[in-house]
Amino acid sequence: MGTPAFAVPSLEALVSAGYAPAAVVTAPDRPRGRGMATQPSEIKGAAERLGLPVLQPESLRDPAFIDALAALEPDVMAVVAFRILPVEVYSLARRGAFNLHASLLPAFRGAAPIQRALMAGVAETGVTTFLLRPTVDTGDVILRRRIDVGPDETGGDLHDRLAEIGAGVVVETVRLIEAGDVRPAPQDDSQASPAPKIFREDARIDWRRPARAVHDHVRALAPHPAAWTPAPDGTQLKVLRARVASESGSRGAPGEVVEAAAHLVVATGDGAVEILELQREGRARMDAGAFLRGAGLQAGQVLGRSGDLGGPQGQPGS
């Protein structure tokens, strides 16, 4: 069971290991992309390429879907990047239902574990398989795999690495279940942290934060949904790639452009970041040099002043 690209390596790995699913469950085809044409999910495309049956229920509580699932007499349900399963669905798996989560649970429980981990500046993350239970991301842990996180690694890079690592862990988890060798361990709820879905305002850059935190925010959200900031002309700028220019001191107010010639450098609450790649609203992405040559920004202008933060950079805690 899965929907986005993150689930595809797990499906492919299961098939390669001899565990071809009796059926693949995914979301219904939806309008997507610039033209909003109806398109299948990435996992449906992979399932059809592999010759696997596909179920696409609108509601996971639809009696017809539950009957169809029960008729398959599933031994195991493997869930990767899918909706929350009701008990009446996952309890159909005779030998257990498990989920692959892109964090080291109980850290970063929720819909956006990859982005939230990078936004927090972690040096280590990983994947976890756990048994399903009614409360989201709280089930007993089967396996964990840890990896180091590079200081400049983006959300997109980490997504791809964890998808591949997770695929191996999914296969290993199925093998443990098949052998009756699962030894699940409860999560320590006192160590839990949330990873809620990223909304538009969550992606907005707060220039009052230290340079390292701003850099982590940018890389966590690259390439999608992308960190953004209001430009001096009131339009939106997406910041797609940046680096820490200095970690301490202040050359200007938070959000102030302090260099706009050979480099595009912006002051933060402590230190400064250099913007390397960005995208003006309605335009193509470009490197900072091309942006500046196209009458982009000038030193002394300030990013982030429009919107609802209040004041030049908003009120503390906003």
TIDO-499470 format. One record per residue (C-alpha): y, x, z; residue number from 0. Coordinates in Angstrom, 2 decimals, decimal comma. Each point is the difference from the previous one (the first is absolute). Layout:
BEGIN
<node><north>Y</north><east>X</east><up>Z</up><nr>NUM</nr></node>
...
***
This chain:
BEGIN
<node><north>0,00</north><east>0,00</east><up>0,00</up><nr>0</nr></node>
<node><north>3,31</north><east>1,46</east><up>-1,08</up><nr>1</nr></node>
<node><north>2,99</north><east>-0,38</east><up>-2,28</up><nr>2</nr></node>
<node><north>2,24</north><east>3,04</east><up>-0,73</up><nr>3</nr></node>
<node><north>-0,64</north><east>3,43</east><up>-1,50</up><nr>4</nr></node>
<node><north>-0,78</north><east>1,41</east><up>3,46</up><nr>5</nr></node>
<node><north>-3,31</north><east>-1,91</east><up>-0,05</up><nr>6</nr></node>
<node><north>-1,18</north><east>1,21</east><up>-3,42</up><nr>7</nr></node>
<node><north>-1,42</north><east>3,41</east><up>1,04</up><nr>8</nr></node>
<node><north>-2,05</north><east>-1,70</east><up>2,74</up><nr>9</nr></node>
<node><north>-1,52</north><east>-2,46</east><up>-2,47</up><nr>10</nr></node>
<node><north>-0,79</north><east>2,75</east><up>-2,48</up><nr>11</nr></node>
<node><north>-1,54</north><east>2,16</east><up>2,73</up><nr>12</nr></node>
<node><north>-2,23</north><east>-2,83</east><up>1,21</up><nr>13</nr></node>
<node><north>-1,30</north><east>-0,61</east><up>-3,52</up><nr>14</nr></node>
<node><north>-0,58</north><east>3,73</east><up>-0,57</up><nr>15</nr></node>
<node><north>-1,92</north><east>0,22</east><up>3,28</up><nr>16</nr></node>
<node><north>-2,31</north><east>-2,85</east><up>-0,98</up><nr>17</nr></node>
<node><north>1,71</north><east>-2,69</east><up>2,05</up><nr>18</nr></node>
<node><north>1,36</north><east>-2,19</east><up>-2,81</up><nr>19</nr></node>
<node><north>1,39</north><east>-3,14</east><up>1,68</up><nr>20</nr></node>
<node><north>-1,58</north><east>-3,38</east><up>-0,74</up><nr>21</nr></node>
<node><north>3,58</north><east>-1,17</east><up>-0,62</up><nr>22</nr></node>
<node><north>3,56</north><east>1,27</east><up>0,31</up><nr>23</nr></node>
<node><north>2,52</north><east>-2,26</east><up>1,73</up><nr>24</nr></node>
<node><north>3,65</north><east>0,42</east><up>-0,90</up><nr>25</nr></node>
<node><north>3,27</north><east>-1,90</east><up>-0,35</up><nr>26</nr></node>
<node><north>0,61</north><east>-2,44</east><up>-2,85</up><nr>27</nr></node>
<node><north>1,80</north><east>1,31</east><up>-3,08</up><nr>28</nr></node>
<node><north>3,77</north><east>0,03</east><up>0,65</up><nr>29</nr></node>
<node><north>3,21</north><east>0,47</east><up>-2,01</up><nr>30</nr></node>
<node><north>1,00</north><east>3,65</east><up>0,34</up><nr>31</nr></node>
<node><north>2,19</north><east>2,63</east><up>-1,58</up><nr>32</nr></node>
<node><north>3,28</north><east>-0,23</east><up>-1,86</up><nr>33</nr></node>
<node><north>-1,14</north><east>-2,81</east><up>-2,28</up><nr>34</nr></node>
<node><north>-1,78</north><east>-1,81</east><up>2,84</up><nr>35</nr></node>
<node><north>-3,07</north><east>-0,49</east><up>-2,19</up><nr>36</nr></node>
<node><north>-3,12</north><east>-1,18</east><up>1,81</up><nr>37</nr></node>
<node><north>-2,17</north><east>3,03</east><up>0,75</up><nr>38</nr></node>
<node><north>-3,21</north><east>0,67</east><up>1,92</up><nr>39</nr></node>
<node><north>-0,06</north><east>2,17</east><up>3,10</up><nr>40</nr></node>
<node><north>-0,96</north><east>3,64</east><up>-0,34</up><nr>41</nr></node>
<node><north>-3,31</north><east>-0,64</east><up>1,74</up><nr>42</nr></node>
<node><north>-0,87</north><east>-2,84</east><up>-2,40</up><nr>43</nr></node>
<node><north>0,58</north><east>2,31</east><up>-2,93</up><nr>44</nr></node>
<node><north>-2,30</north><east>2,59</east><up>1,55</up><nr>45</nr></node>
<node><north>-2,66</north><east>-2,60</east><up>0,82</up><nr>46</nr></node>
<node><north>-0,03</north><east>-1,33</east><up>-3,56</up><nr>47</nr></node>
<node><north>-0,22</north><east>3,53</east><up>-1,38</up><nr>48</nr></node>
<node><north>-3,02</north><east>0,58</east><up>2,26</up><nr>49</nr></node>
<node><north>-1,60</north><east>-3,31</east><up>-1,00</up><nr>50</nr></node>
<node><north>0,24</north><east>-1,59</east><up>3,45</up><nr>51</nr></node>
<node><north>0,51</north><east>-3,72</east><up>0,71</up><nr>52</nr></node>
<node><north>3,44</north><east>-0,88</east><up>1,36</up><nr>53</nr></node>
<node><north>1,06</north><east>-2,78</east><up>2,40</up><nr>54</nr></node>
<node><north>3,71</north><east>-0,86</east><up>0,22</up><nr>55</nr></node>
<node><north>0,60</north><east>-2,69</east><up>2,62</up><nr>56</nr></node>
<node><north>3,49</north><east>-1,37</east><up>0,56</up><nr>57</nr></node>
<node><north>-0,99</north><east>-0,70</east><up>3,60</up><nr>58</nr></node>
<node><north>-2,57</north><east>1,98</east><up>1,95</up><nr>59</nr></node>
<node><north>-0,78</north><east>-3,19</east><up>1,91</up><nr>60</nr></node>
<node><north>-0,82</north><east>-1,97</east><up>-3,15</up><nr>61</nr></node>
<node><north>-3,47</north><east>-1,54</east><up>0,65</up><nr>62</nr></node>
<node><north>-1,01</north><east>0,66</east><up>-3,62</up><nr>63</nr></node>
<node><north>0,79</north><east>3,70</east><up>0,41</up><nr>64</nr></node>
<node><north>-1,84</north><east>0,24</east><up>3,30</up><nr>65</nr></node>
<node><north>-3,02</north><east>-1,74</east><up>-1,52</up><nr>66</nr></node>
<node><north>0,04</north><east>2,39</east><up>-2,96</up><nr>67</nr></node>
<node><north>0,19</north><east>2,97</east><up>2,35</up><nr>68</nr></node>
<node><north>-2,78</north><east>-1,34</east><up>2,20</up><nr>69</nr></node>
<node><north>-2,22</north><east>-0,46</east><up>-3,06</up><nr>70</nr></node>
<node><north>0,20</north><east>3,75</east><up>-0,59</up><nr>71</nr></node>
<node><north>-1,59</north><east>0,58</east><up>3,43</up><nr>72</nr></node>
<node><north>2,13</north><east>3,11</east><up>0,64</up><nr>73</nr></node>
<node><north>-1,36</north><east>2,71</east><up>2,24</up><nr>74</nr></node>
<node><north>3,30</north><east>1,89</east><up>0,27</up><nr>75</nr></node>
<node><north>3,61</north><east>-0,75</east><up>-0,84</up><nr>76</nr></node>
<node><north>2,25</north><east>2,96</east><up>-0,77</up><nr>77</nr></node>
<node><north>3,69</north><east>-0,87</east><up>0,17</up><nr>78</nr></node>
<node><north>2,66</north><east>2,34</east><up>-1,43</up><nr>79</nr></node>
<node><north>3,65</north><east>-1,05</east><up>-0,24</up><nr>80</nr></node>
<node><north>-0,61</north><east>-3,74</east><up>0,02</up><nr>81</nr></node>
<node><north>1,19</north><east>-3,09</east><up>1,80</up><nr>82</nr></node>
<node><north>-0,91</north><east>-0,85</east><up>3,59</up><nr>83</nr></node>
<node><north>-3,50</north><east>-1,47</east><up>-0,05</up><nr>84</nr></node>
<node><north>-0,75</north><east>-3,09</east><up>2,08</up><nr>85</nr></node>
<node><north>-3,00</north><east>0,18</east><up>2,30</up><nr>86</nr></node>
<node><north>-1,91</north><east>-2,52</east><up>-2,08</up><nr>87</nr></node>
<node><north>0,12</north><east>2,44</east><up>-2,91</up><nr>88</nr></node>
<node><north>-0,80</north><east>3,37</east><up>1,56</up><nr>89</nr></node>
<node><north>-2,67</north><east>-1,45</east><up>2,29</up><nr>90</nr></node>
<node><north>-2,08</north><east>-0,68</east><up>-3,12</up><nr>91</nr></node>
<node><north>-0,84</north><east>3,71</east><up>-0,24</up><nr>92</nr></node>
<node><north>-3,36</north><east>0,30</east><up>1,70</up><nr>93</nr></node>
<node><north>0,32</north><east>3,67</east><up>0,88</up><nr>94</nr></node>
<node><north>3,73</north><east>0,17</east><up>0,50</up><nr>95</nr></node>
<node><north>3,42</north><east>-0,08</east><up>-1,63</up><nr>96</nr></node>
<node><north>2,32</north><east>2,99</east><up>0,14</up><nr>97</nr></node>
<node><north>3,48</north><east>0,96</east><up>-1,17</up><nr>98</nr></node>
<node><north>1,42</north><east>3,29</east><up>-1,25</up><nr>99</nr></node>
<node><north>3,46</north><east>0,62</east><up>1,48</up><nr>100</nr></node>
<node><north>2,37</north><east>2,75</east><up>-1,12</up><nr>101</nr></node>
<node><north>0,80</north><east>1,44</east><up>3,42</up><nr>102</nr></node>
<node><north>-1,72</north><east>1,45</east><up>3,04</up><nr>103</nr></node>
<node><north>-0,34</north><east>-3,22</east><up>1,94</up><nr>104</nr></node>
<node><north>1,29</north><east>-1,14</east><up>2,41</up><nr>105</nr></node>
<node><north>3,07</north><east>1,76</east><up>-1,45</up><nr>106</nr></node>
<node><north>1,93</north><east>-1,97</east><up>-2,62</up><nr>107</nr></node>
<node><north>-1,70</north><east>-3,35</east><up>0,09</up><nr>108</nr></node>
<node><north>1,40</north><east>-2,29</east><up>-2,66</up><nr>109</nr></node>
<node><north>0,83</north><east>-0,42</east><up>-3,68</up><nr>110</nr></node>
<node><north>1,84</north><east>3,29</east><up>-0,68</up><nr>111</nr></node>
<node><north>-1,82</north><east>2,81</east><up>1,83</up><nr>112</nr></node>
<node><north>0,68</north><east>2,69</east><up>-2,61</up><nr>113</nr></node>
<node><north>3,74</north><east>-0,58</east><up>-0,23</up><nr>114</nr></node>
<node><north>0,46</north><east>-0,52</east><up>3,72</up><nr>115</nr></node>
<node><north>-1,90</north><east>3,18</east><up>0,84</up><nr>116</nr></node>
<node><north>2,19</north><east>2,08</east><up>-2,30</up><nr>117</nr></node>
<node><north>3,14</north><east>-1,72</east><up>1,23</up><nr>118</nr></node>
<node><north>-1,05</north><east>1,10</east><up>3,48</up><nr>119</nr></node>
<node><north>-0,37</north><east>3,59</east><up>-1,21</up><nr>120</nr></node>
<node><north>-3,67</north><east>0,42</east><up>0,94</up><nr>121</nr></node>
<node><north>-1,73</north><east>3,29</east><up>-0,74</up><nr>122</nr></node>
<node><north>-3,45</north><east>-1,61</east><up>-0,03</up><nr>123</nr></node>
<node><north>-1,45</north><east>-3,30</east><up>-1,13</up><nr>124</nr></node>
<node><north>-3,23</north><east>-1,21</east><up>-1,59</up><nr>125</nr></node>
<node><north>-2,21</north><east>-3,00</east><up>-0,56</up><nr>126</nr></node>
<node><north>-2,12</north><east>-2,17</east><up>2,26</up><nr>127</nr></node>
<node><north>-2,85</north><east>-2,43</east><up>-0,57</up><nr>128</nr></node>
<node><north>-0,41</north><east>-2,64</east><up>2,66</up><nr>129</nr></node>
<node><north>-1,93</north><east>-3,21</east><up>0,61</up><nr>130</nr></node>
<node><north>1,95</north><east>-3,17</east><up>-0,64</up><nr>131</nr></node>
<node><north>1,09</north><east>-2,24</east><up>2,83</up><nr>132</nr></node>
<node><north>2,54</north><east>-2,86</east><up>0,15</up><nr>133</nr></node>
<node><north>2,91</north><east>2,19</east><up>1,13</up><nr>134</nr></node>
<node><north>1,27</north><east>2,12</east><up>-2,91</up><nr>135</nr></node>
<node><north>-0,86</north><east>3,73</east><up>-0,02</up><nr>136</nr></node>
<node><north>-1,44</north><east>-0,03</east><up>3,52</up><nr>137</nr></node>
<node><north>-3,77</north><east>0,12</east><up>-0,63</up><nr>138</nr></node>
<node><north>-2,35</north><east>2,68</east><up>1,25</up><nr>139</nr></node>
<node><north>0,23</north><east>3,25</east><up>-1,97</up><nr>140</nr></node>
<node><north>-2,90</north><east>1,17</east><up>-2,13</up><nr>141</nr></node>
<node><north>1,42</north><east>3,15</east><up>-1,64</up><nr>142</nr></node>
<node><north>3,28</north><east>1,92</east><up>-0,14</up><nr>143</nr></node>
<node><north>1,06</north><east>2,78</east><up>-2,35</up><nr>144</nr></node>
<node><north>3,06</north><east>2,10</east><up>0,82</up><nr>145</nr></node>
<node><north>2,25</north><east>1,85</east><up>-2,45</up><nr>146</nr></node>
<node><north>3,15</north><east>2,07</east><up>0,34</up><nr>147</nr></node>
<node><north>3,20</north><east>-1,40</east><up>-1,49</up><nr>148</nr></node>
<node><north>2,33</north><east>2,30</east><up>-1,93</up><nr>149</nr></node>
<node><north>3,65</north><east>0,06</east><up>1,11</up><nr>150</nr></node>
<node><north>1,14</north><east>-1,14</east><up>-3,46</up><nr>151</nr></node>
<node><north>-2,96</north><east>-2,22</east><up>-0,89</up><nr>152</nr></node>
<node><north>1,04</north><east>-3,40</east><up>-1,36</up><nr>153</nr></node>
<node><north>-1,42</north><east>-3,42</east><up>0,67</up><nr>154</nr></node>
<node><north>-1,42</north><east>-0,05</east><up>-3,52</up><nr>155</nr></node>
<node><north>-1,69</north><east>3,39</east><up>0,41</up><nr>156</nr></node>
<node><north>-1,49</north><east>-0,94</east><up>3,36</up><nr>157</nr></node>
<node><north>-1,13</north><east>-3,39</east><up>-1,31</up><nr>158</nr></node>
<node><north>-2,03</north><east>1,67</east><up>-2,73</up><nr>159</nr></node>
<node><north>-1,53</north><east>2,59</east><up>2,32</up><nr>160</nr></node>
<node><north>-1,01</north><east>-2,58</east><up>2,59</up><nr>161</nr></node>
<node><north>-1,45</north><east>-2,31</east><up>-2,65</up><nr>162</nr></node>
<node><north>-2,37</north><east>2,77</east><up>-1,13</up><nr>163</nr></node>
<node><north>-0,88</north><east>1,13</east><up>3,52</up><nr>164</nr></node>
<node><north>-0,46</north><east>-3,61</east><up>1,05</up><nr>165</nr></node>
<node><north>-2,44</north><east>-0,61</east><up>-2,85</up><nr>166</nr></node>
<node><north>-2,36</north><east>2,60</east><up>1,43</up><nr>167</nr></node>
<node><north>0,36</north><east>-1,46</east><up>3,47</up><nr>168</nr></node>
<node><north>-0,82</north><east>-3,50</east><up>-1,32</up><nr>169</nr></node>
<node><north>-3,23</north><east>1,27</east><up>-1,55</up><nr>170</nr></node>
<node><north>-0,91</north><east>1,90</east><up>3,16</up><nr>171</nr></node>
<node><north>0,66</north><east>-3,12</east><up>2,08</up><nr>172</nr></node>
<node><north>-2,32</north><east>-2,09</east><up>-2,20</up><nr>173</nr></node>
<node><north>-2,69</north><east>2,66</east><up>0,35</up><nr>174</nr></node>
<node><north>0,32</north><east>-0,08</east><up>3,78</up><nr>175</nr></node>
<node><north>-0,29</north><east>-3,79</east><up>0,02</up><nr>176</nr></node>
<node><north>-3,03</north><east>0,16</east><up>-2,32</up><nr>177</nr></node>
<node><north>-1,67</north><east>2,53</east><up>2,31</up><nr>178</nr></node>
<node><north>0,84</north><east>-2,01</east><up>3,12</up><nr>179</nr></node>
<node><north>1,82</north><east>3,05</east><up>1,31</up><nr>180</nr></node>
<node><north>3,47</north><east>-1,44</east><up>0,68</up><nr>181</nr></node>
<node><north>1,42</north><east>0,88</east><up>3,41</up><nr>182</nr></node>
<node><north>3,32</north><east>-1,85</east><up>0,12</up><nr>183</nr></node>
<node><north>2,59</north><east>1,12</east><up>2,53</up><nr>184</nr></node>
<node><north>2,75</north><east>-2,27</east><up>1,38</up><nr>185</nr></node>
<node><north>3,60</north><east>0,81</east><up>-0,80</up><nr>186</nr></node>
<node><north>2,36</north><east>1,04</east><up>2,77</up><nr>187</nr></node>
<node><north>2,63</north><east>-2,73</east><up>-0,20</up><nr>188</nr></node>
<node><north>2,35</north><east>2,02</east><up>2,20</up><nr>189</nr></node>
<node><north>0,35</north><east>2,48</east><up>-2,88</up><nr>190</nr></node>
<node><north>0,71</north><east>-2,65</east><up>-2,65</up><nr>191</nr></node>
<node><north>3,09</north><east>0,06</east><up>-2,19</up><nr>192</nr></node>
<node><north>1,16</north><east>-2,57</east><up>-2,57</up><nr>193</nr></node>
<node><north>0,33</north><east>0,40</east><up>-3,78</up><nr>194</nr></node>
<node><north>1,65</north><east>-3,23</east><up>-1,15</up><nr>195</nr></node>
<node><north>0,64</north><east>-0,86</east><up>-3,63</up><nr>196</nr></node>
<node><north>2,99</north><east>1,74</east><up>-1,59</up><nr>197</nr></node>
<node><north>2,82</north><east>-2,41</east><up>-0,80</up><nr>198</nr></node>
<node><north>3,12</north><east>0,82</east><up>-1,99</up><nr>199</nr></node>
<node><north>2,18</north><east>0,71</east><up>3,04</up><nr>200</nr></node>
<node><north>-2,70</north><east>2,27</east><up>1,45</up><nr>201</nr></node>
<node><north>0,38</north><east>2,21</east><up>-3,08</up><nr>202</nr></node>
<node><north>3,75</north><east>0,45</east><up>0,44</up><nr>203</nr></node>
<node><north>1,03</north><east>3,54</east><up>0,96</up><nr>204</nr></node>
<node><north>1,74</north><east>0,38</east><up>3,33</up><nr>205</nr></node>
<node><north>2,14</north><east>3,09</east><up>-0,51</up><nr>206</nr></node>
<node><north>0,75</north><east>0,19</east><up>3,74</up><nr>207</nr></node>
<node><north>-3,52</north><east>1,32</east><up>0,60</up><nr>208</nr></node>
<node><north>-0,81</north><east>3,75</east><up>-0,03</up><nr>209</nr></node>
<node><north>-0,62</north><east>1,66</east><up>-3,35</up><nr>210</nr></node>
<node><north>-3,74</north><east>0,34</east><up>0,58</up><nr>211</nr></node>
<node><north>-0,33</north><east>-3,71</east><up>0,78</up><nr>212</nr></node>
<node><north>1,96</north><east>-0,95</east><up>-3,12</up><nr>213</nr></node>
<node><north>-2,22</north><east>2,27</east><up>-2,08</up><nr>214</nr></node>
<node><north>-3,14</north><east>-1,56</east><up>1,51</up><nr>215</nr></node>
<node><north>1,36</north><east>-3,45</east><up>-0,75</up><nr>216</nr></node>
<node><north>0,61</north><east>0,88</east><up>-3,65</up><nr>217</nr></node>
<node><north>-3,38</north><east>1,63</east><up>-0,63</up><nr>218</nr></node>
<node><north>-1,89</north><east>-2,75</east><up>1,82</up><nr>219</nr></node>
<node><north>1,34</north><east>-2,64</east><up>-2,36</up><nr>220</nr></node>
<node><north>-0,36</north><east>1,99</east><up>-3,23</up><nr>221</nr></node>
<node><north>-0,71</north><east>-1,10</east><up>-2,62</up><nr>222</nr></node>
<node><north>-0,19</north><east>-3,61</east><up>1,20</up><nr>223</nr></node>
<node><north>1,80</north><east>-1,93</east><up>1,35</up><nr>224</nr></node>
<node><north>2,45</north><east>2,96</east><up>0,17</up><nr>225</nr></node>
<node><north>2,63</north><east>0,74</east><up>2,60</up><nr>226</nr></node>
<node><north>3,44</north><east>-1,29</east><up>-0,91</up><nr>227</nr></node>
<node><north>3,63</north><east>0,19</east><up>0,99</up><nr>228</nr></node>
<node><north>3,19</north><east>-1,79</east><up>-1,06</up><nr>229</nr></node>
<node><north>2,14</north><east>2,12</east><up>-2,33</up><nr>230</nr></node>
<node><north>3,80</north><east>0,17</east><up>0,38</up><nr>231</nr></node>
<node><north>0,40</north><east>-2,41</east><up>-2,94</up><nr>232</nr></node>
<node><north>-2,15</north><east>-2,62</east><up>1,75</up><nr>233</nr></node>
<node><north>-3,10</north><east>0,48</east><up>-2,14</up><nr>234</nr></node>
<node><north>-3,37</north><east>1,08</east><up>1,34</up><nr>235</nr></node>
<node><north>-1,33</north><east>3,53</east><up>-0,34</up><nr>236</nr></node>
<node><north>-3,71</north><east>0,68</east><up>0,41</up><nr>237</nr></node>
<node><north>-0,69</north><east>3,45</east><up>1,40</up><nr>238</nr></node>
<node><north>-3,36</north><east>1,15</east><up>-1,31</up><nr>239</nr></node>
<node><north>-0,17</north><east>3,64</east><up>1,03</up><nr>240</nr></node>
<node><north>1,94</north><east>2,11</east><up>2,47</up><nr>241</nr></node>
<node><north>-0,27</north><east>3,08</east><up>2,16</up><nr>242</nr></node>
<node><north>1,48</north><east>1,13</east><up>3,28</up><nr>243</nr></node>
<node><north>3,05</north><east>2,12</east><up>-0,76</up><nr>244</nr></node>
<node><north>0,79</north><east>0,75</east><up>3,65</up><nr>245</nr></node>
<node><north>-1,48</north><east>-1,32</east><up>3,22</up><nr>246</nr></node>
<node><north>2,98</north><east>0,38</east><up>2,29</up><nr>247</nr></node>
<node><north>3,75</north><east>-0,07</east><up>-0,01</up><nr>248</nr></node>
<node><north>2,33</north><east>-2,35</east><up>-1,81</up><nr>249</nr></node>
<node><north>2,00</north><east>0,61</east><up>-3,17</up><nr>250</nr></node>
<node><north>1,20</north><east>-3,57</east><up>-0,21</up><nr>251</nr></node>
<node><north>-0,48</north><east>-3,54</east><up>1,24</up><nr>252</nr></node>
<node><north>-3,49</north><east>-1,53</east><up>-0,37</up><nr>253</nr></node>
<node><north>-0,46</north><east>-0,98</east><up>-3,64</up><nr>254</nr></node>
<node><north>2,90</north><east>2,13</east><up>-1,25</up><nr>255</nr></node>
<node><north>-0,58</north><east>1,90</east><up>-3,23</up><nr>256</nr></node>
<node><north>0,76</north><east>3,61</east><up>0,90</up><nr>257</nr></node>
<node><north>-1,11</north><east>1,61</east><up>-3,29</up><nr>258</nr></node>
<node><north>0,07</north><east>-1,60</east><up>-3,43</up><nr>259</nr></node>
<node><north>0,11</north><east>2,87</east><up>-2,48</up><nr>260</nr></node>
<node><north>-3,15</north><east>2,10</east><up>-0,46</up><nr>261</nr></node>
<node><north>-1,73</north><east>-2,00</east><up>2,74</up><nr>262</nr></node>
<node><north>0,29</north><east>-3,44</east><up>1,54</up><nr>263</nr></node>
<node><north>0,10</north><east>0,46</east><up>3,77</up><nr>264</nr></node>
<node><north>0,64</north><east>-2,78</east><up>2,50</up><nr>265</nr></node>
<node><north>0,84</north><east>0,36</east><up>3,69</up><nr>266</nr></node>
<node><north>-2,18</north><east>-1,70</east><up>2,59</up><nr>267</nr></node>
<node><north>0,33</north><east>-0,60</east><up>3,72</up><nr>268</nr></node>
<node><north>-1,19</north><east>3,57</east><up>0,55</up><nr>269</nr></node>
<node><north>-0,27</north><east>2,32</east><up>-2,99</up><nr>270</nr></node>
<node><north>-0,05</north><east>-0,97</east><up>-3,66</up><nr>271</nr></node>
<node><north>-2,43</north><east>-0,90</east><up>-2,79</up><nr>272</nr></node>
<node><north>0,09</north><east>0,93</east><up>-3,66</up><nr>273</nr></node>
<node><north>-0,85</north><east>-2,87</east><up>-2,33</up><nr>274</nr></node>
<node><north>-2,19</north><east>1,27</east><up>-2,84</up><nr>275</nr></node>
<node><north>-0,85</north><east>-3,18</east><up>-1,89</up><nr>276</nr></node>
<node><north>1,55</north><east>-3,46</east><up>0,07</up><nr>277</nr></node>
<node><north>0,47</north><east>-3,20</east><up>-1,95</up><nr>278</nr></node>
<node><north>3,08</north><east>-2,11</east><up>-0,44</up><nr>279</nr></node>
<node><north>-0,50</north><east>-3,75</east><up>0,05</up><nr>280</nr></node>
<node><north>-1,23</north><east>-1,18</east><up>-3,40</up><nr>281</nr></node>
<node><north>-0,31</north><east>3,55</east><up>-1,37</up><nr>282</nr></node>
<node><north>-2,79</north><east>2,52</east><up>-0,52</up><nr>283</nr></node>
<node><north>-0,89</north><east>2,52</east><up>2,70</up><nr>284</nr></node>
<node><north>1,55</north><east>3,44</east><up>-0,48</up><nr>285</nr></node>
<node><north>0,42</north><east>3,33</east><up>1,71</up><nr>286</nr></node>
<node><north>3,14</north><east>0,56</east><up>2,02</up><nr>287</nr></node>
<node><north>1,51</north><east>2,39</east><up>-2,52</up><nr>288</nr></node>
<node><north>-0,13</north><east>-2,57</east><up>-2,82</up><nr>289</nr></node>
<node><north>1,32</north><east>-2,64</east><up>2,37</up><nr>290</nr></node>
<node><north>2,99</north><east>2,11</east><up>0,97</up><nr>291</nr></node>
<node><north>0,77</north><east>0,90</east><up>-3,61</up><nr>292</nr></node>
<node><north>0,19</north><east>-3,71</east><up>-0,72</up><nr>293</nr></node>
<node><north>2,92</north><east>-0,53</east><up>2,39</up><nr>294</nr></node>
<node><north>-2,30</north><east>-0,83</east><up>2,89</up><nr>295</nr></node>
<node><north>1,61</north><east>0,95</east><up>3,31</up><nr>296</nr></node>
<node><north>2,80</north><east>2,21</east><up>1,26</up><nr>297</nr></node>
<node><north>0,31</north><east>2,01</east><up>3,18</up><nr>298</nr></node>
<node><north>1,66</north><east>-2,03</east><up>2,74</up><nr>299</nr></node>
<node><north>-1,47</north><east>-3,32</east><up>-1,07</up><nr>300</nr></node>
<node><north>-2,26</north><east>-1,71</east><up>2,52</up><nr>301</nr></node>
<node><north>-3,37</north><east>-1,63</east><up>-0,56</up><nr>302</nr></node>
<node><north>-1,24</north><east>-2,95</east><up>2,02</up><nr>303</nr></node>
<node><north>3,25</north><east>-1,75</east><up>0,89</up><nr>304</nr></node>
<node><north>-0,56</north><east>-3,39</east><up>-1,61</up><nr>305</nr></node>
<node><north>-2,39</north><east>-2,65</east><up>1,26</up><nr>306</nr></node>
<node><north>-0,66</north><east>-1,49</east><up>3,35</up><nr>307</nr></node>
<node><north>-0,38</north><east>3,00</east><up>2,29</up><nr>308</nr></node>
<node><north>3,55</north><east>-0,44</east><up>1,30</up><nr>309</nr></node>
<node><north>2,71</north><east>2,68</east><up>0,03</up><nr>310</nr></node>
<node><north>-0,22</north><east>3,25</east><up>-1,98</up><nr>311</nr></node>
<node><north>-3,63</north><east>0,54</east><up>0,94</up><nr>312</nr></node>
<node><north>-0,83</north><east>-3,02</east><up>2,10</up><nr>313</nr></node>
<node><north>-0,45</north><east>-0,43</east><up>3,70</up><nr>314</nr></node>
<node><north>-2,56</north><east>2,03</east><up>1,93</up><nr>315</nr></node>
<node><north>-3,37</north><east>-1,63</east><up>-0,01</up><nr>316</nr></node>
<node><north>0,65</north><east>-2,14</east><up>-3,06</up><nr>317</nr></node>
***
